[in-house]
Amino acid sequence: MRGNSPPEACHVLPGDGLRSNDISFWTLREDGYLLGFGALKRLEPGHGEIKSMRTAPDALGRGVGRFLLRHAIAEARAAATRE
């Protein structure tokens, strides 16, 4: 992310931060190739925050980000109904 974005626009959660129990992390792959990833952090019951979302340059324009965002929202809603 830092390689393609201005420093003031990079609000990056380090890799070790993605290992936290309050983080859900998903990848989207095709034939083993990583198309994109997304992460959601649970803040409190009923509230979460998208922490990371990235699409591989070769997969841009294929709906990867849209799919991952919809998945994160669906997972957050499902988690909220369980709380």
Residue pairs with C-beta under 8 A, 6 or more apart in sequence:
1 10
1 12
1 54
2 10
2 12
12 52
13 23
13 39
13 41
13 51
13 52
17 23
17 51
18 25
18 39
18 51
18 52
20 41
22 41
22 42
22 43
23 39
23 40
23 41
23 42
23 51
24 39
24 40
24 42
24 72
24 75
25 37
25 38
25 39
25 52
26 37
26 38
26 39
26 68
26 71
26 72
27 34
27 35
27 36
27 37
28 34
28 35
28 36
28 37
28 64
28 67
28 68
29 35
33 56
34 56
35 55
35 56
35 59
35 62
35 64
36 53
36 54
36 55
36 56
36 59
36 64
36 65
36 68
37 52
37 53
37 54
37 68
38 50
38 52
38 53
38 54
38 68
38 69
38 71
38 72
39 50
39 51
39 52
39 53
39 72
40 48
40 49
40 50
40 51
40 72
40 75
40 76
41 48
41 49
41 51
42 48
42 79
43 49
45 80
45 83
46 80
46 83
48 76
48 79
50 69
50 72
53 65
53 68
53 69
53 72
55 62
55 64
55 65
55 68
56 64
